[in-house]
Amino acid sequence: MKLNTLTKIFKDESGATAIEYGLIAALVSVAAIIALQAMGASLTDMFQTVADALDNATP
């Protein structure tokens, strides 16, 4: 009877699917964070260029 129960536990894959979805969500989150950080630096540089141009503009 115990061997049957252990066999059922080892064959059950429902938990594996949830773990896979969790790993996919974590990878997507990491990719989004990296992309947003890269864009943030680019946007900071662009706004700084515009600010410098406005500071140097003649009235």
PyMOL Python script that loads the backbone (N, CA, C, O; Angstrom):
from pymol import cmd

cmd.read_pdbstr("""\
ATOM      1  N   MET A   1       0.829  -1.191   0.000  1.00  0.00           N
ATOM      2  CA  MET A   1       0.000   0.000   0.000  1.00  0.00           C
ATOM      3  C   MET A   1       0.878   1.262   0.000  1.00  0.00           C
ATOM      4  O   MET A   1       0.567   2.217  -0.711  1.00  0.00           O
ATOM      5  N   LYS A   2       1.945   1.283   0.767  1.00  0.00           N
ATOM      6  CA  LYS A   2       2.819   2.445   0.804  1.00  0.00           C
ATOM      7  C   LYS A   2       3.567   2.633  -0.510  1.00  0.00           C
ATOM      8  O   LYS A   2       3.813   3.766  -0.924  1.00  0.00           O
ATOM      9  N   LEU A   3       3.925   1.549  -1.162  1.00  0.00           N
ATOM     10  CA  LEU A   3       4.618   1.618  -2.446  1.00  0.00           C
ATOM     11  C   LEU A   3       3.708   2.248  -3.498  1.00  0.00           C
ATOM     12  O   LEU A   3       4.162   3.027  -4.336  1.00  0.00           O
ATOM     13  N   ASN A   4       2.434   1.908  -3.446  1.00  0.00           N
ATOM     14  CA  ASN A   4       1.462   2.498  -4.369  1.00  0.00           C
ATOM     15  C   ASN A   4       1.365   4.014  -4.178  1.00  0.00           C
ATOM     16  O   ASN A   4       1.321   4.769  -5.149  1.00  0.00           O
ATOM     17  N   THR A   5       1.334   4.437  -2.946  1.00  0.00           N
ATOM     18  CA  THR A   5       1.249   5.865  -2.633  1.00  0.00           C
ATOM     19  C   THR A   5       2.494   6.602  -3.102  1.00  0.00           C
ATOM     20  O   THR A   5       2.390   7.689  -3.669  1.00  0.00           O
ATOM     21  N   LEU A   6       3.648   6.037  -2.880  1.00  0.00           N
ATOM     22  CA  LEU A   6       4.892   6.663  -3.325  1.00  0.00           C
ATOM     23  C   LEU A   6       4.950   6.755  -4.849  1.00  0.00           C
ATOM     24  O   LEU A   6       5.417   7.749  -5.404  1.00  0.00           O
ATOM     25  N   THR A   7       4.476   5.718  -5.509  1.00  0.00           N
ATOM     26  CA  THR A   7       4.470   5.717  -6.967  1.00  0.00           C
ATOM     27  C   THR A   7       3.577   6.838  -7.497  1.00  0.00           C
ATOM     28  O   THR A   7       3.936   7.520  -8.456  1.00  0.00           O
ATOM     29  N   LYS A   8       2.421   7.024  -6.876  1.00  0.00           N
ATOM     30  CA  LYS A   8       1.509   8.095  -7.293  1.00  0.00           C
ATOM     31  C   LYS A   8       2.140   9.472  -7.067  1.00  0.00           C
ATOM     32  O   LYS A   8       1.992  10.368  -7.898  1.00  0.00           O
ATOM     33  N   ILE A   9       2.827   9.635  -5.969  1.00  0.00           N
ATOM     34  CA  ILE A   9       3.453  10.923  -5.655  1.00  0.00           C
ATOM     35  C   ILE A   9       4.537  11.254  -6.673  1.00  0.00           C
ATOM     36  O   ILE A   9       4.633  12.395  -7.125  1.00  0.00           O
ATOM     37  N   PHE A  10       5.351  10.272  -7.037  1.00  0.00           N
ATOM     38  CA  PHE A  10       6.438  10.520  -7.983  1.00  0.00           C
ATOM     39  C   PHE A  10       5.936  10.748  -9.401  1.00  0.00           C
ATOM     40  O   PHE A  10       6.605  11.416 -10.188  1.00  0.00           O
ATOM     41  N   LYS A  11       4.765  10.204  -9.742  1.00  0.00           N
ATOM     42  CA  LYS A  11       4.212  10.380 -11.092  1.00  0.00           C
ATOM     43  C   LYS A  11       3.396  11.664 -11.222  1.00  0.00           C
ATOM     44  O   LYS A  11       3.109  12.088 -12.342  1.00  0.00           O
ATOM     45  N   ASP A  12       3.021  12.285 -10.126  1.00  0.00           N
ATOM     46  CA  ASP A  12       2.219  13.505 -10.159  1.00  0.00           C
ATOM     47  C   ASP A  12       3.071  14.662 -10.668  1.00  0.00           C
ATOM     48  O   ASP A  12       4.113  14.964 -10.087  1.00  0.00           O
ATOM     49  N   GLU A  13       2.637  15.314 -11.752  1.00  0.00           N
ATOM     50  CA  GLU A  13       3.400  16.397 -12.362  1.00  0.00           C
ATOM     51  C   GLU A  13       2.714  17.752 -12.242  1.00  0.00           C
ATOM     52  O   GLU A  13       3.166  18.716 -12.860  1.00  0.00           O
ATOM     53  N   SER A  14       1.653  17.854 -11.477  1.00  0.00           N
ATOM     54  CA  SER A  14       0.929  19.121 -11.382  1.00  0.00           C
ATOM     55  C   SER A  14       1.767  20.201 -10.706  1.00  0.00           C
ATOM     56  O   SER A  14       1.668  21.370 -11.076  1.00  0.00           O
ATOM     57  N   GLY A  15       2.577  19.842  -9.741  1.00  0.00           N
ATOM     58  CA  GLY A  15       3.443  20.818  -9.083  1.00  0.00           C
ATOM     59  C   GLY A  15       4.554  21.299  -9.987  1.00  0.00           C
ATOM     60  O   GLY A  15       4.984  22.449  -9.888  1.00  0.00           O
ATOM     61  N   ALA A  16       5.026  20.431 -10.870  1.00  0.00           N
ATOM     62  CA  ALA A  16       6.095  20.802 -11.796  1.00  0.00           C
ATOM     63  C   ALA A  16       5.626  21.899 -12.748  1.00  0.00           C
ATOM     64  O   ALA A  16       6.403  22.790 -13.088  1.00  0.00           O
ATOM     65  N   THR A  17       4.376  21.848 -13.179  1.00  0.00           N
ATOM     66  CA  THR A  17       3.841  22.869 -14.077  1.00  0.00           C
ATOM     67  C   THR A  17       3.823  24.223 -13.386  1.00  0.00           C
ATOM     68  O   THR A  17       4.195  25.228 -13.992  1.00  0.00           O
ATOM     69  N   ALA A  18       3.404  24.265 -12.149  1.00  0.00           N
ATOM     70  CA  ALA A  18       3.373  25.523 -11.406  1.00  0.00           C
ATOM     71  C   ALA A  18       4.782  26.082 -11.241  1.00  0.00           C
ATOM     72  O   ALA A  18       4.984  27.292 -11.347  1.00  0.00           O
ATOM     73  N   ILE A  19       5.743  25.228 -10.987  1.00  0.00           N
ATOM     74  CA  ILE A  19       7.130  25.677 -10.846  1.00  0.00           C
ATOM     75  C   ILE A  19       7.648  26.224 -12.160  1.00  0.00           C
ATOM     76  O   ILE A  19       8.355  27.232 -12.179  1.00  0.00           O
ATOM     77  N   GLU A  20       7.303  25.566 -13.266  1.00  0.00           N
ATOM     78  CA  GLU A  20       7.734  26.050 -14.583  1.00  0.00           C
ATOM     79  C   GLU A  20       7.165  27.431 -14.872  1.00  0.00           C
ATOM     80  O   GLU A  20       7.882  28.310 -15.351  1.00  0.00           O
ATOM     81  N   TYR A  21       5.876  27.631 -14.585  1.00  0.00           N
ATOM     82  CA  TYR A  21       5.277  28.945 -14.792  1.00  0.00           C
ATOM     83  C   TYR A  21       5.939  29.996 -13.902  1.00  0.00           C
ATOM     84  O   TYR A  21       6.135  31.136 -14.325  1.00  0.00           O
ATOM     85  N   GLY A  22       6.275  29.624 -12.697  1.00  0.00           N
ATOM     86  CA  GLY A  22       6.961  30.554 -11.801  1.00  0.00           C
ATOM     87  C   GLY A  22       8.335  30.942 -12.328  1.00  0.00           C
ATOM     88  O   GLY A  22       8.727  32.107 -12.247  1.00  0.00           O
ATOM     89  N   LEU A  23       9.062  29.979 -12.862  1.00  0.00           N
ATOM     90  CA  LEU A  23      10.380  30.271 -13.432  1.00  0.00           C
ATOM     91  C   LEU A  23      10.263  31.167 -14.665  1.00  0.00           C
ATOM     92  O   LEU A  23      11.072  32.076 -14.850  1.00  0.00           O
ATOM     93  N   ILE A  24       9.269  30.915 -15.502  1.00  0.00           N
ATOM     94  CA  ILE A  24       9.057  31.755 -16.685  1.00  0.00           C
ATOM     95  C   ILE A  24       8.735  33.181 -16.264  1.00  0.00           C
ATOM     96  O   ILE A  24       9.269  34.132 -16.835  1.00  0.00           O
ATOM     97  N   ALA A  25       7.872  33.337 -15.274  1.00  0.00           N
ATOM     98  CA  ALA A  25       7.518  34.676 -14.793  1.00  0.00           C
ATOM     99  C   ALA A  25       8.743  35.386 -14.223  1.00  0.00           C
ATOM    100  O   ALA A  25       8.915  36.588 -14.429  1.00  0.00           O
ATOM    101  N   ALA A  26       9.583  34.660 -13.520  1.00  0.00           N
ATOM    102  CA  ALA A  26      10.795  35.269 -12.959  1.00  0.00           C
ATOM    103  C   ALA A  26      11.747  35.712 -14.063  1.00  0.00           C
ATOM    104  O   ALA A  26      12.325  36.795 -13.977  1.00  0.00           O
ATOM    105  N   LEU A  27      11.919  34.897 -15.098  1.00  0.00           N
ATOM    106  CA  LEU A  27      12.797  35.270 -16.208  1.00  0.00           C
ATOM    107  C   LEU A  27      12.267  36.477 -16.967  1.00  0.00           C
ATOM    108  O   LEU A  27      13.042  37.350 -17.357  1.00  0.00           O
ATOM    109  N   VAL A  28      10.956  36.536 -17.181  1.00  0.00           N
ATOM    110  CA  VAL A  28      10.362  37.695 -17.863  1.00  0.00           C
ATOM    111  C   VAL A  28      10.556  38.943 -17.012  1.00  0.00           C
ATOM    112  O   VAL A  28      10.847  40.013 -17.548  1.00  0.00           O
ATOM    113  N   SER A  29      10.402  38.827 -15.714  1.00  0.00           N
ATOM    114  CA  SER A  29      10.592  39.972 -14.822  1.00  0.00           C
ATOM    115  C   SER A  29      12.027  40.484 -14.868  1.00  0.00           C
ATOM    116  O   SER A  29      12.257  41.692 -14.927  1.00  0.00           O
ATOM    117  N   VAL A  30      12.981  39.578 -14.843  1.00  0.00           N
ATOM    118  CA  VAL A  30      14.390  39.975 -14.894  1.00  0.00           C
ATOM    119  C   VAL A  30      14.700  40.667 -16.221  1.00  0.00           C
ATOM    120  O   VAL A  30      15.409  41.673 -16.251  1.00  0.00           O
ATOM    121  N   ALA A  31      14.166  40.121 -17.320  1.00  0.00           N
ATOM    122  CA  ALA A  31      14.389  40.739 -18.635  1.00  0.00           C
ATOM    123  C   ALA A  31      13.775  42.131 -18.692  1.00  0.00           C
ATOM    124  O   ALA A  31      14.380  43.046 -19.251  1.00  0.00           O
ATOM    125  N   ALA A  32      12.589  42.309 -18.128  1.00  0.00           N
ATOM    126  CA  ALA A  32      11.935  43.615 -18.123  1.00  0.00           C
ATOM    127  C   ALA A  32      12.729  44.620 -17.294  1.00  0.00           C
ATOM    128  O   ALA A  32      12.871  45.775 -17.697  1.00  0.00           O
ATOM    129  N   ILE A  33      13.237  44.205 -16.163  1.00  0.00           N
ATOM    130  CA  ILE A  33      14.020  45.102 -15.308  1.00  0.00           C
ATOM    131  C   ILE A  33      15.287  45.547 -16.022  1.00  0.00           C
ATOM    132  O   ILE A  33      15.643  46.725 -15.992  1.00  0.00           O
ATOM    133  N   ILE A  34      15.961  44.610 -16.660  1.00  0.00           N
ATOM    134  CA  ILE A  34      17.190  44.949 -17.387  1.00  0.00           C
ATOM    135  C   ILE A  34      16.893  45.916 -18.531  1.00  0.00           C
ATOM    136  O   ILE A  34      17.628  46.883 -18.730  1.00  0.00           O
ATOM    137  N   ALA A  35      15.820  45.663 -19.284  1.00  0.00           N
ATOM    138  CA  ALA A  35      15.455  46.534 -20.404  1.00  0.00           C
ATOM    139  C   ALA A  35      15.093  47.928 -19.918  1.00  0.00           C
ATOM    140  O   ALA A  35      15.493  48.919 -20.528  1.00  0.00           O
ATOM    141  N   LEU A  36      14.343  48.016 -18.833  1.00  0.00           N
ATOM    142  CA  LEU A  36      13.946  49.331 -18.321  1.00  0.00           C
ATOM    143  C   LEU A  36      15.136  50.112 -17.770  1.00  0.00           C
ATOM    144  O   LEU A  36      15.187  51.335 -17.896  1.00  0.00           O
ATOM    145  N   GLN A  37      16.084  49.419 -17.166  1.00  0.00           N
ATOM    146  CA  GLN A  37      17.281  50.108 -16.682  1.00  0.00           C
ATOM    147  C   GLN A  37      18.093  50.655 -17.840  1.00  0.00           C
ATOM    148  O   GLN A  37      18.623  51.763 -17.758  1.00  0.00           O
ATOM    149  N   ALA A  38      18.198  49.892 -18.915  1.00  0.00           N
ATOM    150  CA  ALA A  38      18.945  50.359 -20.090  1.00  0.00           C
ATOM    151  C   ALA A  38      18.241  51.558 -20.716  1.00  0.00           C
ATOM    152  O   ALA A  38      18.895  52.517 -21.125  1.00  0.00           O
ATOM    153  N   MET A  39      16.924  51.510 -20.793  1.00  0.00           N
ATOM    154  CA  MET A  39      16.169  52.643 -21.343  1.00  0.00           C
ATOM    155  C   MET A  39      16.269  53.859 -20.437  1.00  0.00           C
ATOM    156  O   MET A  39      16.313  54.992 -20.917  1.00  0.00           O
ATOM    157  N   GLY A  40      16.304  53.632 -19.142  1.00  0.00           N
ATOM    158  CA  GLY A  40      16.369  54.744 -18.192  1.00  0.00           C
ATOM    159  C   GLY A  40      17.627  55.566 -18.381  1.00  0.00           C
ATOM    160  O   GLY A  40      17.572  56.795 -18.341  1.00  0.00           O
ATOM    161  N   ALA A  41      18.753  54.915 -18.584  1.00  0.00           N
ATOM    162  CA  ALA A  41      20.012  55.626 -18.813  1.00  0.00           C
ATOM    163  C   ALA A  41      19.950  56.410 -20.111  1.00  0.00           C
ATOM    164  O   ALA A  41      20.449  57.533 -20.179  1.00  0.00           O
ATOM    165  N   SER A  42      19.354  55.843 -21.129  1.00  0.00           N
ATOM    166  CA  SER A  42      19.227  56.519 -22.415  1.00  0.00           C
ATOM    167  C   SER A  42      18.322  57.740 -22.293  1.00  0.00           C
ATOM    168  O   SER A  42      18.621  58.800 -22.844  1.00  0.00           O
ATOM    169  N   LEU A  43      17.220  57.589 -21.572  1.00  0.00           N
ATOM    170  CA  LEU A  43      16.308  58.728 -21.394  1.00  0.00           C
ATOM    171  C   LEU A  43      16.959  59.836 -20.575  1.00  0.00           C
ATOM    172  O   LEU A  43      16.760  61.017 -20.858  1.00  0.00           O
ATOM    173  N   THR A  44      17.725  59.464 -19.574  1.00  0.00           N
ATOM    174  CA  THR A  44      18.422  60.466 -18.769  1.00  0.00           C
ATOM    175  C   THR A  44      19.386  61.265 -19.639  1.00  0.00           C
ATOM    176  O   THR A  44      19.448  62.489 -19.530  1.00  0.00           O
ATOM    177  N   ASP A  45      20.126  60.592 -20.488  1.00  0.00           N
ATOM    178  CA  ASP A  45      21.054  61.278 -21.394  1.00  0.00           C
ATOM    179  C   ASP A  45      20.307  62.201 -22.356  1.00  0.00           C
ATOM    180  O   ASP A  45      20.754  63.318 -22.616  1.00  0.00           O
ATOM    181  N   MET A  46      19.187  61.746 -22.878  1.00  0.00           N
ATOM    182  CA  MET A  46      18.422  62.559 -23.826  1.00  0.00           C
ATOM    183  C   MET A  46      17.884  63.819 -23.141  1.00  0.00           C
ATOM    184  O   MET A  46      17.989  64.911 -23.699  1.00  0.00           O
ATOM    185  N   PHE A  47      17.317  63.685 -21.956  1.00  0.00           N
ATOM    186  CA  PHE A  47      16.792  64.859 -21.254  1.00  0.00           C
ATOM    187  C   PHE A  47      17.915  65.815 -20.850  1.00  0.00           C
ATOM    188  O   PHE A  47      17.724  67.031 -20.851  1.00  0.00           O
ATOM    189  N   GLN A  48      19.065  65.279 -20.509  1.00  0.00           N
ATOM    190  CA  GLN A  48      20.200  66.131 -20.168  1.00  0.00           C
ATOM    191  C   GLN A  48      20.655  66.923 -21.390  1.00  0.00           C
ATOM    192  O   GLN A  48      21.003  68.097 -21.266  1.00  0.00           O
ATOM    193  N   THR A  49      20.659  66.303 -22.562  1.00  0.00           N
ATOM    194  CA  THR A  49      21.027  66.996 -23.798  1.00  0.00           C
ATOM    195  C   THR A  49      20.053  68.140 -24.090  1.00  0.00           C
ATOM    196  O   THR A  49      20.464  69.234 -24.476  1.00  0.00           O
ATOM    197  N   VAL A  50      18.758  67.873 -23.902  1.00  0.00           N
ATOM    198  CA  VAL A  50      17.751  68.913 -24.128  1.00  0.00           C
ATOM    199  C   VAL A  50      17.913  70.039 -23.108  1.00  0.00           C
ATOM    200  O   VAL A  50      17.813  71.213 -23.464  1.00  0.00           O
ATOM    201  N   ALA A  51      18.159  69.697 -21.859  1.00  0.00           N
ATOM    202  CA  ALA A  51      18.343  70.713 -20.814  1.00  0.00           C
ATOM    203  C   ALA A  51      19.552  71.566 -21.109  1.00  0.00           C
ATOM    204  O   ALA A  51      19.504  72.786 -20.948  1.00  0.00           O
ATOM    205  N   ASP A  52      20.651  70.938 -21.544  1.00  0.00           N
ATOM    206  CA  ASP A  52      21.854  71.701 -21.893  1.00  0.00           C
ATOM    207  C   ASP A  52      21.602  72.624 -23.069  1.00  0.00           C
ATOM    208  O   ASP A  52      22.071  73.762 -23.081  1.00  0.00           O
ATOM    209  N   ALA A  53      20.863  72.140 -24.060  1.00  0.00           N
ATOM    210  CA  ALA A  53      20.553  72.978 -25.221  1.00  0.00           C
ATOM    211  C   ALA A  53      19.687  74.162 -24.822  1.00  0.00           C
ATOM    212  O   ALA A  53      19.870  75.265 -25.338  1.00  0.00           O
ATOM    213  N   LEU A  54      18.759  73.951 -23.920  1.00  0.00           N
ATOM    214  CA  LEU A  54      17.903  75.060 -23.467  1.00  0.00           C
ATOM    215  C   LEU A  54      18.694  76.049 -22.624  1.00  0.00           C
ATOM    216  O   LEU A  54      18.450  77.253 -22.694  1.00  0.00           O
ATOM    217  N   ASP A  55      19.629  75.562 -21.835  1.00  0.00           N
ATOM    218  CA  ASP A  55      20.464  76.464 -21.017  1.00  0.00           C
ATOM    219  C   ASP A  55      21.360  77.327 -21.907  1.00  0.00           C
ATOM    220  O   ASP A  55      21.627  78.481 -21.574  1.00  0.00           O
ATOM    221  N   ASN A  56      21.821  76.788 -23.020  1.00  0.00           N
ATOM    222  CA  ASN A  56      22.733  77.519 -23.913  1.00  0.00           C
ATOM    223  C   ASN A  56      22.007  78.305 -24.990  1.00  0.00           C
ATOM    224  O   ASN A  56      22.655  78.969 -25.799  1.00  0.00           O
ATOM    225  N   ALA A  57      20.693  78.250 -25.027  1.00  0.00           N
ATOM    226  CA  ALA A  57      19.938  78.979 -26.045  1.00  0.00           C
ATOM    227  C   ALA A  57      19.992  80.473 -25.763  1.00  0.00           C
ATOM    228  O   ALA A  57      19.972  80.906 -24.611  1.00  0.00           O
ATOM    229  N   THR A  58      20.060  81.247 -26.834  1.00  0.00           N
ATOM    230  CA  THR A  58      20.082  82.706 -26.664  1.00  0.00           C
ATOM    231  C   THR A  58      18.657  83.228 -26.652  1.00  0.00           C
ATOM    232  O   THR A  58      17.821  82.760 -27.424  1.00  0.00           O
ATOM    233  N   PRO A  59      18.369  84.184 -25.793  1.00  0.00           N
ATOM    234  CA  PRO A  59      16.998  84.727 -25.691  1.00  0.00           C
ATOM    235  C   PRO A  59      16.646  85.614 -26.863  1.00  0.00           C
ATOM    236  O   PRO A  59      15.537  86.144 -26.925  1.00  0.00           O
TER     237      PRO A  59
END
""", "prot")
cmd.dss("prot")
cmd.show_as("cartoon", "prot")
cmd.util.cbc("prot")
cmd.orient("prot")
